[in-house]
Amino acid sequence: MLCRLHQFIGHMEQLRLSDREHAHLRALCLFSPDGVPDFLTRKLQDYQAKVLRSLRTTCQPDDERVATLLLQLPVLRTFTGTFIEDVFFVGFVGDVSIDEVIPYLLNAER
């Protein structure tokens, strides 16, 4: 699984995403309607449609780039939340659930 993550990261680096493209892909992931209650599905689909329109505008006139970027998103679905948490947060916060740490980080004094 870690090897696939390294391959994915390498491929994303080769694509040389702009900050805007990166933000669009993050928003598409954030507003994914998968696994949410039915009453939220339509709203999230609307948000995704808006983000997609904005991504297309950002990448104009290169429709192939939009397709290439969007085809990267299914790869992310192969990584479980637990795997991502283990890879990125255990070294940072120790062997603690990220669900327990986020509220603490959000309330920490700056």
C-alpha positions as a Markdown table, in Angstrom:
| # | Residue | x | y | z |
|---|---|---|---|---|
| 1 | Met | 0.0 | 0.0 | 0.0 |
| 2 | Leu | 2.8 | 2.4 | 0.8 |
| 3 | Cys | 4.4 | 1.7 | -2.6 |
| 4 | Arg | 1.2 | 2.7 | -4.3 |
| 5 | Leu | 1.1 | 5.9 | -2.3 |
| 6 | His | 4.7 | 6.7 | -3.4 |
| 7 | Gln | 3.7 | 6.0 | -7.0 |
| 8 | Phe | 0.7 | 8.3 | -6.7 |
| 9 | Ile | 2.7 | 11.1 | -5.1 |
| 10 | Gly | 5.4 | 10.8 | -7.8 |
| 11 | His | 2.7 | 10.9 | -10.5 |
| 12 | Met | 1.1 | 14.0 | -9.0 |
| 13 | Glu | 4.5 | 15.7 | -8.8 |
| 14 | Gln | 5.0 | 15.0 | -12.5 |
| 15 | Leu | 1.8 | 16.7 | -13.3 |
| 16 | Arg | 3.1 | 19.9 | -11.7 |
| 17 | Leu | -0.3 | 21.0 | -10.3 |
| 18 | Ser | -0.8 | 24.7 | -9.9 |
| 19 | Asp | -2.0 | 25.9 | -6.5 |
| 20 | Arg | -5.5 | 26.5 | -8.0 |
| 21 | Glu | -5.6 | 23.0 | -9.5 |
| 22 | His | -4.5 | 21.5 | -6.2 |
| 23 | Ala | -7.2 | 23.4 | -4.4 |
| 24 | His | -9.9 | 22.3 | -6.9 |
| 25 | Leu | -8.9 | 18.6 | -6.4 |
| 26 | Arg | -9.0 | 19.0 | -2.7 |
| 27 | Ala | -12.4 | 20.6 | -2.9 |
| 28 | Leu | -13.7 | 17.8 | -5.1 |
| 29 | Cys | -12.5 | 15.3 | -2.4 |
| 30 | Leu | -13.9 | 17.3 | 0.4 |
| 31 | Phe | -17.4 | 17.7 | -1.2 |
| 32 | Ser | -17.6 | 14.0 | -2.1 |
| 33 | Pro | -21.2 | 12.8 | -1.5 |
| 34 | Asp | -20.0 | 9.2 | -0.8 |
| 35 | Gly | -21.2 | 7.8 | 2.5 |
| 36 | Val | -23.1 | 10.9 | 3.6 |
| 37 | Pro | -26.8 | 11.0 | 4.6 |
| 38 | Asp | -29.3 | 11.3 | 1.8 |
| 39 | Phe | -30.3 | 14.9 | 2.7 |
| 40 | Leu | -26.7 | 16.1 | 2.0 |
| 41 | Thr | -26.1 | 14.2 | -1.2 |
| 42 | Arg | -27.7 | 16.7 | -3.5 |
| 43 | Lys | -26.0 | 19.7 | -1.9 |
| 44 | Leu | -22.6 | 18.1 | -2.1 |
| 45 | Gln | -23.2 | 17.2 | -5.8 |
| 46 | Asp | -24.1 | 20.8 | -6.5 |
| 47 | Tyr | -20.8 | 21.9 | -4.8 |
| 48 | Gln | -18.8 | 19.4 | -6.8 |
| 49 | Ala | -20.4 | 20.6 | -10.0 |
| 50 | Lys | -19.4 | 24.2 | -9.2 |
| 51 | Val | -15.9 | 23.2 | -8.4 |
| 52 | Leu | -15.7 | 21.2 | -11.6 |
| 53 | Arg | -16.8 | 24.2 | -13.6 |
| 54 | Ser | -14.2 | 26.3 | -11.9 |
| 55 | Leu | -11.5 | 23.7 | -12.6 |
| 56 | Arg | -12.5 | 23.6 | -16.3 |
| 57 | Thr | -12.2 | 27.4 | -16.4 |
| 58 | Thr | -8.8 | 27.2 | -14.7 |
| 59 | Cys | -7.4 | 24.7 | -17.1 |
| 60 | Gln | -8.9 | 26.2 | -20.3 |
| 61 | Pro | -8.3 | 25.5 | -23.1 |
| 62 | Asp | -6.7 | 22.2 | -22.1 |
| 63 | Asp | -9.7 | 19.8 | -21.6 |
| 64 | Glu | -7.2 | 16.9 | -21.6 |
| 65 | Arg | -5.5 | 18.3 | -18.5 |
| 66 | Val | -8.9 | 18.4 | -16.7 |
| 67 | Ala | -9.5 | 14.7 | -17.6 |
| 68 | Thr | -6.0 | 13.8 | -16.5 |
| 69 | Leu | -6.4 | 15.5 | -13.1 |
| 70 | Leu | -9.9 | 14.0 | -12.5 |
| 71 | Leu | -8.6 | 10.5 | -13.3 |
| 72 | Gln | -6.2 | 10.8 | -10.3 |
| 73 | Leu | -9.1 | 11.0 | -7.8 |
| 74 | Pro | -10.2 | 7.4 | -7.9 |
| 75 | Val | -6.7 | 6.4 | -6.9 |
| 76 | Leu | -7.1 | 8.3 | -3.6 |
| 77 | Arg | -10.2 | 6.1 | -2.8 |
| 78 | Thr | -7.9 | 3.1 | -2.6 |
| 79 | Phe | -6.3 | 4.5 | 0.5 |
| 80 | Thr | -8.3 | 4.0 | 3.7 |
| 81 | Gly | -8.6 | 6.8 | 6.2 |
| 82 | Thr | -6.8 | 4.6 | 8.7 |
| 83 | Phe | -3.8 | 4.1 | 6.3 |
| 84 | Ile | -3.5 | 7.9 | 5.6 |
| 85 | Glu | -3.8 | 8.6 | 9.3 |
| 86 | Asp | -1.0 | 6.1 | 10.1 |
| 87 | Val | 1.3 | 7.4 | 7.4 |
| 88 | Phe | 0.9 | 11.1 | 7.9 |
| 89 | Phe | -0.1 | 11.6 | 11.5 |
| 90 | Val | 1.5 | 8.9 | 13.7 |
| 91 | Gly | 5.0 | 10.4 | 13.2 |
| 92 | Phe | 3.6 | 13.9 | 13.9 |
| 93 | Val | 1.4 | 13.3 | 16.9 |
| 94 | Gly | 2.3 | 9.8 | 18.1 |
| 95 | Asp | 0.0 | 6.8 | 18.3 |
| 96 | Val | -3.1 | 8.8 | 18.9 |
| 97 | Ser | -6.3 | 8.9 | 16.8 |
| 98 | Ile | -6.4 | 12.0 | 14.6 |
| 99 | Asp | -10.0 | 12.4 | 15.5 |
| 100 | Glu | -8.9 | 13.1 | 19.1 |
| 101 | Val | -6.1 | 15.5 | 18.0 |
| 102 | Ile | -7.9 | 17.8 | 15.6 |
| 103 | Pro | -10.2 | 19.4 | 18.1 |
| 104 | Tyr | -7.1 | 20.0 | 20.3 |
| 105 | Leu | -5.2 | 21.6 | 17.4 |
| 106 | Leu | -8.1 | 23.8 | 16.4 |
| 107 | Asn | -8.4 | 25.1 | 20.0 |
| 108 | Ala | -4.7 | 25.6 | 20.6 |
| 109 | Glu | -3.5 | 29.1 | 21.3 |
| 110 | Arg | -1.6 | 30.7 | 18.4 |
